[in-house]
Amino acid sequence: MTSKTRKTLPGTIDVQGEPENDRPSLPRTIMYGLQHVLTMYGGIIAPPLIIGSAVGATPDQIGILIACCLFIGGLATILQSVGIPFFGSKLPLVQGVSFASVSTMTAIVAGGGSINEIFGAVLLASVFGFIITPFFAQIIRFFPPVVTGVVITSIGLTLMPVAGNWIMGGNAAADDYGSVAGIGLAAVTLLVVIVCSKVGKGTLSRLAVLVGLVVGTIVAIPMGIADFSNVLEGDIFALPVPFAFGWPEFHVASTVSMFIVVLVILTETAADILAVGEITGSKVNSKRIANGLRADMISSIVSPIFNSFTQSAFAQNVGLVAITGVRSRFVVTAGGCILLILGVLPIMGRVAGAIPMQVLGGAGIVLFGSVAASGIRTLSKVSYQDNMNLVIVATSLAFGMLPIVKPDIYSQFPNWFEVIFHSGISSAALMAIILNIVFNELHFGKKSRNKNAFAASPPRMVREDEIRALEEGDTFIGGKLYSKSGEEIPVQRIDETGDVTHSLHIPTVDKVRADTGNLRTGKNQ
């Protein structure tokens, strides 16, 4: 769609005719970027809190880890959204510490490893991940809508337990975990987001999540749930120091375990790139995926040098793009700049960190649900007639939900297997890819129409937009389409990715003519 016909946000400059290249006004860009930061803040500080506690770090050392994670997350976000040659997808993707690596890092500590061993494993595994990114970029042909729809839906569904934990307070050991007051606070936040989305106009509607977070936090103060008393304690300004905890240590076992995590991260980031491409309507090809994955891996290589961990795209921010309709990558770039500022101004990080988990959980319901809804929208475009796509969708989604509803289902399996399949996203993605290859790519002998008890068989129909494309006097004769003047009109086949493949000869009808909104067979003229 060209910039002449495509609608943009009010106060927006469209520079290249692509939705991700919209440029909102500076105030809107900053506000939308802040909304992205607040949405993912709880997720980005959780890994350093968990790992810092596991290695017995002091509160000051944990503060250093958090600041470094914010700083590197900002750099990674700017690289991913702005992009340079060979690095960055140039899509509205927010980067941060991947939660997928937390279980492996805590396992390294439980096995007697130090934080320096964790940094070494992250660095070396990310180097190997960087080397194999071209291979991952080539799997784009195995991601038709039936696969991407499953993956996007599973991203939203697998994030729901995160929202649920936030709603209950985030800390299961706390006395007020799951309290009625806390859950009520989450409900108030959710209500504000919905009301602003419904009655708000323009900017207010698109800032609904930010407004919900602010209102929810204000309500939490008299309830005693939000505490800003420690905001002024500690340094106001501090630059990240390389190797603040000492030089990284390299061990084969921990590196192999972390490399498995890197494979999961590559899969999830590729899925997020496809998801945000689907939401924004941006063209996503193997080159764009490769650039995005390289940005992911180079950020993860630099990350342990500055006392941080593996980086990946944040799925909850994909949901924010879907719910707000703000598709500009420069908004995300602004969010990356804010993360950088938070990384060198610990006091600002402490202000954002005072937002109660219950408030984040209330907003998370809408954000994560929007990701799942986007996946369902993609699946609605898939044909289920005379094929096995229904089986692919059903099996893959169920397979992805198994580790969510039963987290210990793979506890007796080898560690490498558990690391990969403990993620509902990677489980669903791998199953969808494999089943799509088996049913839609491999053909043994004579091609079968794959009719079975699961295959859907809707009645034959023609889309309204296809009828509207016809003009008065257009006629089908012998499977070819002719205009009123007698010129042949090319008929093009569109594959499942939306790309035009080749001209098509349709011998299905003898003669069809379109006359002012009515479609009649030539035999009846």
C-alpha positions as CSV (number, residue, x, y, z in Angstrom):
1,M,0.0,0.0,0.0
2,T,1.5,3.3,-0.9
3,S,1.9,6.4,1.2
4,K,-0.8,8.1,-0.8
5,T,-3.5,5.8,0.2
6,R,-2.4,4.5,3.6
7,K,-3.7,6.2,6.7
8,T,-1.2,7.4,9.3
9,L,-1.5,8.6,12.9
10,P,-2.5,12.2,13.4
11,G,0.6,14.4,13.7
12,T,2.6,11.8,11.9
13,I,5.0,12.1,9.0
14,D,5.3,9.0,6.7
15,V,8.7,9.0,5.1
16,Q,8.9,5.9,3.0
17,G,5.4,4.6,2.7
18,E,6.0,1.8,5.2
19,P,4.0,1.7,8.5
20,E,7.2,1.1,10.6
21,N,8.7,4.3,9.2
22,D,6.0,6.6,10.5
23,R,7.4,9.5,12.5
24,P,5.0,10.8,15.2
25,S,5.6,14.2,16.7
26,L,8.4,14.4,19.3
27,P,6.0,14.6,22.3
28,R,4.0,11.6,21.1
29,T,7.2,9.7,20.3
30,I,8.5,10.2,23.8
31,M,5.1,9.3,25.5
32,Y,4.6,6.2,23.3
33,G,8.3,5.1,24.0
34,L,7.8,5.6,27.7
35,Q,4.7,3.4,27.5
36,H,6.8,0.6,25.9
37,V,9.4,0.9,28.7
38,L,6.8,0.7,31.5
39,T,5.2,-2.3,29.8
40,M,8.4,-4.3,29.8
41,Y,10.1,-2.9,32.9
42,G,9.0,-5.7,35.2
43,G,10.2,-8.3,32.7
44,I,13.7,-6.8,32.2
45,I,14.5,-6.4,35.9
46,A,13.3,-9.8,36.9
47,P,16.3,-11.8,35.6
48,P,19.0,-9.7,37.3
49,L,17.0,-9.9,40.5
50,I,16.7,-13.6,40.3
51,I,20.3,-14.3,39.3
52,G,21.7,-11.8,41.7
53,S,19.9,-13.4,44.6
54,A,20.9,-16.9,43.4
55,V,24.7,-16.0,43.4
56,G,24.4,-14.2,46.8
57,A,25.0,-10.7,45.4
58,T,24.7,-7.7,47.8
59,P,21.9,-5.2,47.2
60,D,24.4,-2.8,45.6
61,Q,25.6,-5.5,43.3
62,I,22.1,-6.4,42.3
63,G,21.5,-2.7,41.6
64,I,24.5,-2.8,39.3
65,L,23.1,-5.8,37.4
66,I,19.7,-4.1,37.0
67,A,21.3,-0.9,35.7
68,C,23.5,-2.8,33.3
69,C,20.5,-4.8,32.0
70,L,18.6,-1.6,31.3
71,F,21.6,0.0,29.6
72,I,22.3,-2.9,27.3
73,G,18.6,-3.4,26.6
74,G,18.5,0.2,25.5
75,L,21.4,-0.2,23.1
76,A,20.0,-3.5,21.8
77,T,16.6,-1.9,21.2
78,I,18.1,1.1,19.3
79,L,20.1,-1.3,17.2
80,Q,17.1,-3.5,16.4
81,S,14.8,-0.6,15.6
82,V,17.1,1.8,13.8
83,G,19.3,-0.8,12.2
84,I,22.7,-0.5,10.4
85,P,23.9,-2.6,7.5
86,F,23.4,-6.3,8.4
87,F,22.1,-5.6,11.9
88,G,18.6,-4.8,13.0
89,S,15.2,-5.7,11.6
90,K,14.1,-2.0,11.5
91,L,10.8,-3.0,13.1
92,P,9.2,-1.8,16.4
93,L,10.8,-4.5,18.6
94,V,11.9,-3.8,22.1
95,Q,14.9,-5.8,23.3
96,G,15.8,-6.9,26.8
97,V,17.2,-9.8,28.9
98,S,15.6,-13.0,27.9
99,F,13.7,-14.8,30.6
100,A,14.2,-18.1,28.7
101,S,17.8,-18.2,30.1
102,V,16.9,-17.7,33.7
103,S,16.4,-21.5,34.5
104,T,19.7,-22.4,32.9
105,M,21.6,-19.7,34.7
106,T,20.2,-20.7,38.0
107,A,21.1,-24.3,37.2
108,I,24.7,-23.2,36.6
109,V,24.7,-21.6,40.0
110,A,23.1,-24.7,41.6
111,G,25.9,-26.8,40.1
112,G,28.6,-24.7,41.8
113,G,29.1,-22.1,39.1
114,S,29.7,-18.4,39.7
115,I,28.3,-15.4,38.0
116,N,31.5,-15.2,36.0
117,E,30.8,-18.6,34.6
118,I,27.3,-17.4,33.6
119,F,28.8,-14.5,31.8
120,G,31.3,-16.7,30.0
121,A,28.6,-19.2,28.9
122,V,26.4,-16.3,27.6
123,L,29.3,-14.8,25.6
124,L,30.5,-18.0,24.0
125,A,27.0,-19.4,23.3
126,S,26.0,-16.1,21.7
127,V,29.1,-16.2,19.4
128,F,27.9,-19.7,18.2
129,G,24.4,-18.3,17.8
130,F,25.7,-15.4,15.7
131,I,27.4,-17.9,13.4
132,I,24.3,-19.9,12.7
133,T,21.9,-16.9,12.2
134,P,22.0,-17.3,8.3
135,F,20.6,-20.8,8.7
136,F,17.7,-19.6,10.9
137,A,16.9,-16.8,8.4
138,Q,16.4,-19.4,5.7
139,I,13.6,-21.1,7.5
140,I,11.2,-18.3,6.5
141,R,9.7,-20.5,3.7
142,F,8.6,-22.9,6.5
143,F,6.5,-20.1,8.1
144,P,3.3,-19.8,6.1
145,P,0.3,-18.3,7.9
146,V,-0.7,-21.7,9.4
147,V,2.7,-21.7,11.2
148,T,3.0,-18.0,12.0
149,G,-0.6,-17.9,13.3
150,V,0.1,-20.8,15.7
151,V,3.3,-19.1,16.9
152,I,1.8,-15.7,17.4
153,T,-1.2,-17.2,19.2
154,S,1.1,-19.3,21.5
155,I,3.2,-16.2,22.3
156,G,0.1,-14.5,23.7
157,L,-1.2,-17.6,25.5
158,T,2.1,-18.5,27.1
159,L,2.4,-15.0,28.5
160,M,-0.8,-15.3,30.4
161,P,0.7,-17.1,33.4
162,V,3.2,-14.1,33.6
163,A,0.3,-11.7,33.8
164,G,-1.4,-13.9,36.4
165,N,1.7,-14.0,38.6
166,W,2.0,-10.2,38.3
167,I,-1.7,-9.7,39.2
168,M,-1.1,-11.8,42.4
169,G,1.9,-9.6,43.3
170,G,4.9,-11.3,41.6
171,N,6.4,-12.7,44.8
172,A,4.8,-16.0,46.0
173,A,6.6,-15.8,49.3
174,A,5.0,-12.4,50.2
175,D,2.2,-12.3,52.8
176,D,-0.1,-10.3,50.4
177,Y,0.5,-12.6,47.4
178,G,-2.9,-13.1,45.8
179,S,-4.7,-10.7,48.1
180,V,-8.1,-9.4,47.2
181,A,-6.8,-5.8,47.4
182,G,-4.0,-6.6,45.0
183,I,-6.2,-8.3,42.5
184,G,-8.7,-5.5,42.8
185,L,-5.9,-3.0,42.0
186,A,-5.1,-5.1,38.8
187,A,-8.8,-4.9,37.9
188,V,-8.9,-1.1,38.3
189,T,-5.9,-0.8,36.0
190,L,-7.5,-3.1,33.4
191,L,-10.8,-1.1,33.7
192,V,-8.9,2.2,33.1
193,V,-7.1,0.7,30.0
194,I,-10.5,-0.5,28.6
195,V,-12.3,2.7,29.2
196,C,-9.5,4.8,27.7
197,S,-9.5,2.5,24.7
198,K,-13.3,2.8,24.3
199,V,-14.0,6.5,24.9
200,G,-10.6,8.0,24.3
201,K,-9.9,9.8,21.0
202,G,-6.6,9.8,19.2
203,T,-3.6,10.0,21.5
204,L,-5.6,9.2,24.7
205,S,-6.7,5.9,23.2
206,R,-3.2,5.0,22.1
207,L,-1.8,5.9,25.5
208,A,-4.5,3.8,27.3
209,V,-1.9,1.4,28.7
210,L,0.3,4.2,30.0
211,V,-2.7,6.0,31.5
212,G,-3.8,2.7,33.2
213,L,-0.3,2.2,34.7
214,V,-0.2,5.8,36.0
215,V,-3.8,5.7,37.5
216,G,-3.2,2.2,38.9
217,T,0.0,3.4,40.6
218,I,-1.7,6.4,42.1
219,V,-4.5,4.3,43.4
220,A,-2.0,1.9,44.9
221,I,-0.3,4.6,47.0
222,P,-3.0,5.1,49.7
223,M,-3.5,1.3,49.6
224,G,0.0,0.8,50.8
225,I,1.0,-1.3,47.8
226,A,3.1,1.3,46.0
227,D,6.2,2.4,48.0
228,F,8.4,5.3,46.7
229,S,10.3,5.7,50.0
230,N,13.5,4.2,48.7
231,V,13.6,6.2,45.4
232,L,16.2,8.7,46.8
233,E,18.5,6.1,48.3
234,G,21.6,5.2,46.3
235,D,23.5,6.8,43.4
236,I,21.7,9.2,41.1
237,F,24.2,8.8,38.2
238,A,26.4,5.8,37.4
239,L,28.0,4.6,34.1
240,P,28.1,0.8,33.6
241,V,31.7,-0.6,34.2
242,P,32.9,-3.5,31.9
243,F,33.6,-6.7,33.8
244,A,32.5,-5.2,37.1
245,F,32.4,-8.8,38.6
246,G,35.7,-10.0,37.1
247,W,36.6,-11.7,33.9
248,P,34.2,-14.3,32.4
249,E,35.0,-18.0,33.0
250,F,34.4,-20.6,30.2
251,H,33.2,-24.1,30.9
252,V,32.1,-26.6,28.3
253,A,29.0,-27.9,30.1
254,S,27.6,-24.5,30.9
255,T,28.3,-23.2,27.4
256,V,26.5,-26.2,25.8
257,S,23.5,-25.6,28.1
258,M,23.4,-21.9,27.3
259,F,23.7,-22.6,23.5
260,I,20.5,-24.6,23.7
261,V,18.9,-21.5,25.3
262,V,20.3,-19.4,22.4
263,L,18.5,-21.7,20.0
264,V,15.3,-21.1,21.8
265,I,15.9,-17.4,21.8
266,L,16.6,-17.4,18.1
267,T,13.3,-19.3,17.5
268,E,11.3,-16.9,19.7
269,T,12.9,-13.7,18.2
270,A,12.2,-15.0,14.7
271,A,8.6,-15.6,15.8
272,D,8.4,-12.1,17.3
273,I,9.7,-10.5,14.1
274,L,7.1,-12.4,12.1
275,A,4.4,-11.4,14.6
276,V,5.2,-7.7,14.6
277,G,5.4,-7.9,10.8
278,E,2.0,-9.3,10.6
279,I,0.6,-6.7,13.1
280,T,2.2,-3.7,11.3
281,G,1.6,-5.0,7.8
282,S,5.3,-4.8,7.1
283,K,7.1,-7.0,4.6
284,V,9.2,-9.6,6.4
285,N,11.6,-11.8,4.4
286,S,14.7,-13.9,5.2
287,K,17.0,-10.9,4.9
288,R,15.0,-8.9,7.5
289,I,14.9,-11.9,9.8
290,A,18.7,-12.5,9.4
291,N,19.4,-8.8,10.3
292,G,17.1,-9.0,13.3
293,L,18.7,-12.2,14.6
294,R,22.2,-10.8,14.1
295,A,21.3,-7.8,16.2
296,D,20.0,-10.2,18.8
297,M,23.2,-12.1,18.9
298,I,25.7,-9.2,18.7
299,S,23.8,-7.6,21.6
300,S,24.0,-10.9,23.6
301,I,27.8,-11.0,22.9
302,V,28.4,-7.5,24.2
303,S,25.9,-8.0,27.1
304,P,28.1,-10.0,29.5
305,I,31.0,-7.6,28.9
306,F,28.8,-5.0,30.6
307,N,27.4,-7.4,33.3
308,S,24.2,-8.4,31.6
309,F,22.7,-11.5,30.0
310,T,21.2,-12.9,26.8
311,Q,19.1,-10.4,24.8
312,S,15.8,-11.1,22.9
313,A,12.7,-9.4,21.6
314,F,10.0,-8.8,24.2
315,A,6.7,-10.4,23.2
316,Q,4.6,-8.2,25.6
317,N,5.7,-5.1,23.6
318,V,4.5,-6.8,20.4
319,G,1.1,-6.9,22.2
320,L,1.4,-3.2,22.9
321,V,1.9,-2.5,19.2
322,A,-1.2,-4.5,18.4
323,I,-3.4,-2.8,21.1
324,T,-2.3,0.8,20.4
325,G,-1.9,0.7,16.6
326,V,1.3,2.7,17.0
327,R,3.5,0.9,14.5
328,S,6.5,3.3,14.3
329,R,9.9,1.9,14.9
330,F,11.1,5.3,16.0
331,V,8.7,5.1,19.0
332,V,10.5,2.0,20.1
333,T,13.8,3.8,19.4
334,A,12.7,6.5,21.9
335,G,11.9,3.7,24.3
336,G,15.5,2.4,23.9
337,C,16.8,5.9,24.6
338,I,14.7,5.9,27.8
339,L,16.2,2.5,28.8
340,L,19.7,4.0,28.3
341,I,18.9,6.9,30.6
342,L,17.5,4.5,33.2
343,G,20.7,2.5,32.9
344,V,22.9,5.5,33.8
345,L,20.4,7.2,36.2
346,P,19.5,4.5,38.8
347,I,17.2,6.9,40.5
348,M,14.9,6.9,37.4
349,G,15.0,3.1,37.4
350,R,13.9,3.1,41.1
351,V,10.9,5.3,40.2
352,A,9.8,3.0,37.4
353,G,10.6,0.0,39.7
354,A,8.1,1.3,42.3
355,I,5.2,0.5,40.0
356,P,3.4,-2.4,41.7
357,M,3.4,-5.8,39.9
358,Q,-0.4,-5.9,40.3
359,V,-0.7,-2.8,38.1
360,L,1.6,-4.3,35.5
361,G,-0.5,-7.5,35.6
362,G,-3.8,-5.6,35.0
363,A,-2.3,-4.0,31.8
364,G,-0.7,-7.4,30.9
365,I,-4.2,-8.9,30.4
366,V,-4.9,-6.6,27.5
367,L,-1.3,-6.7,26.1
368,F,-0.8,-10.4,26.1
369,G,-4.4,-11.1,25.0
370,S,-3.8,-8.8,22.0
371,V,-0.9,-10.9,20.9
372,A,-3.1,-14.1,21.0
373,A,-5.9,-12.2,19.2
374,S,-3.5,-11.2,16.4
375,G,-2.5,-14.8,16.0
376,I,-6.1,-15.9,15.7
377,R,-6.6,-13.2,13.1
378,T,-3.8,-14.7,11.1
379,L,-5.2,-18.2,11.5
380,S,-8.6,-17.0,10.1
381,K,-6.8,-16.3,6.8
382,V,-5.7,-20.0,6.5
383,S,-7.6,-22.4,4.3
384,Y,-8.9,-25.5,6.1
385,Q,-10.6,-27.1,3.1
386,D,-9.2,-30.4,1.8
387,N,-6.0,-30.2,3.8
388,M,-4.5,-31.0,7.2
389,N,-4.1,-27.5,8.4
390,L,-6.7,-28.0,11.2
391,V,-4.7,-30.8,12.6
392,I,-1.5,-28.7,12.4
393,V,-3.1,-25.9,14.3
394,A,-4.8,-28.1,16.9
395,T,-1.8,-30.2,17.6
396,S,0.7,-27.4,17.7
397,L,-1.3,-25.2,20.0
398,A,-2.0,-28.1,22.4
399,F,1.6,-29.1,22.4
400,G,2.6,-25.5,23.2
401,M,0.2,-25.3,26.1
402,L,1.4,-28.5,27.8
403,P,4.4,-26.9,29.6
404,I,2.1,-24.0,30.6
405,V,-0.6,-26.0,32.2
406,K,1.8,-28.7,33.5
407,P,5.3,-27.0,34.0
408,D,6.9,-30.2,35.3
409,I,5.8,-32.4,32.4
410,Y,9.4,-32.7,31.1
411,S,11.2,-32.8,34.5
412,Q,12.4,-36.4,33.9
413,F,13.8,-35.7,30.5
414,P,17.4,-34.7,29.7
415,N,18.3,-31.1,30.6
416,W,18.8,-30.0,26.9
417,F,15.3,-31.4,26.0
418,E,13.7,-29.7,29.0
419,V,15.3,-26.3,28.2
420,I,13.9,-26.4,24.6
421,F,10.4,-27.8,25.2
422,H,9.8,-26.0,28.6
423,S,9.1,-22.9,26.5
424,G,5.5,-23.1,25.2
425,I,6.5,-20.8,22.3
426,S,9.4,-22.9,21.0
427,S,7.3,-26.1,21.6
428,A,4.4,-24.8,19.5
429,A,6.8,-23.3,16.8
430,L,8.8,-26.5,16.4
431,M,5.6,-28.7,16.2
432,A,3.9,-26.3,13.7
433,I,7.0,-26.3,11.5
434,I,7.5,-30.0,11.5
435,L,3.8,-30.8,10.9
436,N,3.6,-28.2,8.1
437,I,6.6,-29.8,6.4
438,V,5.1,-33.3,6.8
439,F,1.6,-32.4,5.5
440,N,2.2,-29.4,3.2
441,E,5.8,-29.7,1.9
442,L,6.5,-33.4,1.6
443,H,4.5,-35.4,-1.1
444,F,4.8,-39.1,-1.4
445,G,3.6,-40.6,-4.6
446,K,0.4,-39.1,-6.1
447,K,-0.6,-35.9,-4.3
448,S,-3.5,-36.5,-1.9
449,R,-6.2,-34.0,-1.0
450,N,-5.8,-35.1,2.6
451,K,-9.5,-35.5,3.3
452,N,-10.1,-36.9,6.8
453,A,-12.5,-36.5,9.8
454,F,-10.7,-33.3,10.9
455,A,-10.6,-31.5,7.6
456,A,-13.0,-28.6,7.4
457,S,-15.2,-28.4,4.3
458,P,-16.8,-25.0,4.0
459,P,-19.1,-24.3,1.1
460,R,-17.5,-22.9,-2.1
461,M,-17.5,-19.1,-2.1
462,V,-15.8,-16.0,-3.6
463,R,-14.5,-13.1,-1.6
464,E,-16.2,-9.7,-2.0
465,D,-13.0,-7.9,-2.7
466,E,-12.3,-10.2,-5.6
467,I,-15.8,-9.4,-7.1
468,R,-15.2,-5.7,-6.6
469,A,-12.0,-6.0,-8.6
470,L,-14.0,-6.9,-11.7
471,E,-15.2,-4.1,-14.0
472,E,-18.4,-3.9,-16.1
473,G,-17.9,-6.0,-19.2
474,D,-15.2,-8.3,-17.9
475,T,-15.7,-11.8,-19.2
476,F,-14.3,-15.2,-18.6
477,I,-13.9,-17.3,-21.8
478,G,-12.1,-20.6,-21.9
479,G,-10.5,-20.0,-18.5
480,K,-9.1,-16.5,-19.5
481,L,-10.3,-13.1,-18.3
482,Y,-10.9,-10.4,-20.9
483,S,-11.8,-6.7,-20.5
484,K,-14.8,-5.1,-22.3
485,S,-12.4,-3.9,-25.0
486,G,-11.2,-7.5,-25.6
487,E,-7.8,-7.2,-23.9
488,E,-6.7,-10.3,-21.8
489,I,-6.3,-9.4,-18.1
490,P,-3.6,-11.4,-16.4
491,V,-4.8,-13.6,-13.5
492,Q,-2.1,-14.1,-10.8
493,R,-1.8,-16.8,-8.2
494,I,-1.2,-15.6,-4.7
495,D,0.6,-18.0,-2.4
496,E,0.1,-18.3,1.4
497,T,2.8,-15.7,2.1
498,G,0.9,-13.1,0.0
499,D,3.5,-13.1,-2.8
500,V,2.5,-13.3,-6.5
501,T,4.0,-16.4,-8.0
502,H,2.8,-16.7,-11.7
503,S,0.0,-16.1,-14.1
504,L,-2.8,-18.6,-13.8
505,H,-5.1,-20.1,-16.4
506,I,-8.5,-21.0,-14.8
507,P,-10.4,-23.6,-16.8
508,T,-13.1,-24.0,-14.1
509,V,-15.9,-22.1,-16.0
510,D,-16.7,-21.8,-19.6
511,K,-17.7,-18.2,-19.6
512,V,-18.4,-15.6,-16.8
513,R,-19.3,-12.0,-17.2
514,A,-19.4,-9.2,-14.6
515,D,-22.1,-6.5,-15.1
516,T,-22.4,-3.7,-12.6
517,G,-22.2,-5.6,-9.4
518,N,-23.9,-8.8,-10.8
519,L,-21.8,-11.9,-11.7
520,R,-23.5,-14.2,-14.3
521,T,-22.4,-17.2,-16.2
522,G,-21.9,-16.6,-20.0
523,K,-24.2,-19.6,-20.7
524,N,-27.2,-17.7,-19.3
525,Q,-26.7,-14.6,-21.4
